[in-house]
Amino acid sequence: MKEPQYSSVEIHAFGNTNTKQVKLSQYIVLPKNVYPRIGITNFLMPNSMYNIQRFRVYADGVKITIPTGYYTTEQLTETFAEHDLVLAYSTVSLRFVITGTFSSLKIPVDNYLGVGGTATETIGSVKYYVFGSGPVAGTSFPNLAGEPNIFIRIEGLNYNTVNHHDAIARVPVGVCNGEYINYIPTELVHYLLTNQSILTFVVVLQDAEGNPLDINGANWSMTMSMHFDYRPGPPLNFPNSRGSDGGMMGSARPKPKPKYKKKNLI
């Protein structure tokens, strides 16, 4: 990467919520033709995120709420047993099986148990699989690993990105609950900003769908590097809003050369 022609600064951000406003100690005001580039160099947070968010099942019309929390297979089994539902986990098939005295069971389509079905019903805004009497066997591996990634979005800084939900960094969790997530990118990517003055911005921690993450009050810290470049003209910031012809992003299709008819010289 070309070295910046002006000085660089580090910006440190701290928080314990998924949305945090950061205010600098003083304005960054840039002269004409000087543009900042920003990149995330480090993100640190203990993994205290829950692996299950609250969901409901219905057994013979009775609503059973599974509270938000961090569950092992044994703890989840105990929680189901409190409501007279037997949740068994096979270490051979790596699947859950639900049994009980119910004649009707409804489980959310988006569930952590690996349960799938064909018949569905919508209750409120939630879509459920509908089953008759048990057993109800899981069709895929249960998802008790928790959130695999943290996506970081910055509001108030004007940058272009091809990523969904304007994320400028993907932080793989990659550690067990209670251990530290220590993200240092193998290749630092800088985003060219069009801001000419900066005092505040907002850091947003979100999932792959752009939803704010429940980080359970974990204290996080983030370091960003900001370089300043002199550019004699407007910055070439790709991708831009122009359409693409399938070549380079933002490129314009060359105009065809006009065709001339040959004159008959005879």
N, C-alpha and C positions, 0 to 999 in steps of 0.2 A: 504494500500500500504506500502511496506517495506521502511523504511526511508533510504535516500541515505547515503552512507558511506563517502562521501566527501561533500564539501560545495555546496550550491545552489546559483544561481544568477537570478535576474530579468532582462529581456531585454524589453526595451520600443521602440516602433516603431510609427512613425507619418507620415501622408501623406494626400494628397487631390486629388490623382489620383488612378486608379484601379491597377496600378503597381508601386511599390516603392522599390527601393534598400535601404537596411539598412546596415550601416557600423558601426561596434562596435568601441569603443574607443581604444581597443587593441585586439591583437590576443588571441583567446582561443586555446592554444596548450596543448594537453593532453598526458600524458605518456602512455606507453603500458598497455593494459588491463583496461584502464579507458575510459568509454563510456558515452556520454551525453544522457539525456532524456529530451524532450521538450514538453510543453503543453501550450495552449492558456488559460489564466486566465481571460482576459477581452478584450472586443472590444466595442468601443464607437464611434458613428457617428450620426449626425442629418440626418433624413430621408428626403433628398432633391432629391431623385431619381424620374425621370419622370415615370408616369404610362403608357405612350404611346410613342413608338418610331415611327419615321416617316414612313408612309405607303401611298400607292396610290390606288385610285379606278379609274375606267374608266367608264364614262357615255357617251354612243353613240360615243365611241372612243376618247373622250376628257379626258386627264389625269388630275386628281384632286389630289393634294398632301395635306395630313394632316400632318402638321409639328409636330416634336417632342415637347412634353410638358406635363404638368400636367393638366388633364381635369376632370371636373365633367360631369355628364350627360348633364347638361344645356349648358356648354361650348362646348361640342362636338356637340350638336345639333346646336348651333349658327355657328360653323365652317362649318358644312355641308350646312347650309342655305345660306352661302356666295357663294356657288356653285350651287344654285337652286336645292338642294336635301333636302327633308324634312325627318329629322331623329326624330322619335317620340319614347319616352320611356314610356312603360306602367308600372305603379306602381302596377298593378294587376297581370299581367303575368310576370313581371320583364324581359321583352324582348324589343329589339329595332325593329322598323319597318321603312323601307326606302321607301319613295314614291317620285314621281316626274314625269316629262314629258318624261323621257328616254324610249327608246325601247330596250336598251341593257345596262346591268350593270355588271361590273366585280369587284369582291372584293377578296382580298388576302385570301387564305385558312387559313393562320395564321393571324387572325384578332382579334380585341378587341371587336367586336360588337356581338359576339355570333351567327354569320351568318354561316350557312352550306348549302351545295348543293350537286349535283351529277355531273353536267357537269363542266368540268374544261378546262383550257387553260394555257399554260406557256408563260409568257412574260419575256424575258431575263432569269433570274434564279429564278423568282418568279412564283409560281403556284396560279392561280386565279379560283374562282368559277364564272361561267358565268350564268347570268339570262336574261330573256326577260324583257318585260315591268313590272312595279311594280304592287302591292307593293311586297317588299322583306322583309319577316319576319325573325327575329332571331329564331334560333332553340334551343339555350341554353342561360344561364345567361351570360351577357357580362362581360368581364374581365377588369375592370377599377381599380382594387385594387392595381395594381403595382406588383413589384417583391416581392415574399413571403420570399425568403431566400438569404443570402449572403454566398457563400462558399469561404473558405480561403485556398489557396495553397501556399506553401513555396518552392521556387526554390533555389537550392544551398545547401540544407540540405538533406542528404540521409536518407530517412525513408521508411518503408514499410506500405502500406495501402491497404485495400480492396475496398476503395471508388473510384467511377469513377472520373477521372480527377485529382486524387491525392489530393483531399481536406482533410485537417486534422481538419476542424471545419465547422459546419453549424450554421450560425447565423440567427435565425428567425427575420424577420423585426418587425412584431407585433405592430407597432405604426403608427399613422396617419402621413401624410406628414407634415414636420416641427417639429415633435417631435424627441426626442433622442432615438436611438437604443442603449440600454445598455445591452450587453450580458455578463453574468457571468454563466458559465456552472454549472449545478447541480452536475455533476460528472466530475472531471478533468481527462482527458485522456492524458497520456504522451506517446510520440513516441520515441522509441529507435533509435538513430542516429549512423551511422558508421563513421561520420566525426571525424577525430583526430585533425584537426585544423579548426577554424572558424573565419573569419573576416567580410565577407559580405554575405548577402542572399537577396532574393527578395520576397516581399509579393505581392500576386496576389489576387484580389477580383473578383470573377467570379460567373456566374449563374449556374443552375443545369446542363446545357449542356456544361460547361467549357468555355463559352464565357466571355470575360472581361465585367464587369458591367459598365454602364454609371452612375457614382455616382454624376454627375452634380457639380463637384468641391467641394464636402463636405469634411470638415476636419475630419479625423478619427484618432484615437489612439488605440494602441493595446499593451497589456502587455503579455509577455510570461515568464514562469518559466522554468529554466533549472537546472536539477539535474545531478550529476555525480556519476556513479556507478563503483566500481571495480569488474571486472569479470576475474577469473583466466584463462579462455579459451575464444575462439571466442563467441560472443554474440548469443544467440538463438533468432533470430528475426523472428517472424511469422507475416504474411504468408511468405513463401519463394518461390523460383522459381521452386521448385520440384513439380512434379505432385502429386495429392491427390488420395487416394483410396476410398474416401467417408468418411473416419474417420477424425481424427484430421488433421488440416492443416499442410502440410509438413511431415506427418507421412509416414512411409514406410510399405508396406504390408509385414507381416511376411512370411518367406519362409516355405512352407509345409515340414513336417517331411518326410524323405524318408521311403518308405514302403519296408519291408523285407518279403520274403516268408518263411513260417515255414518249417523247414526240417522234413522229415518223419523219425522219430527215430526208427521205427519198421523195 
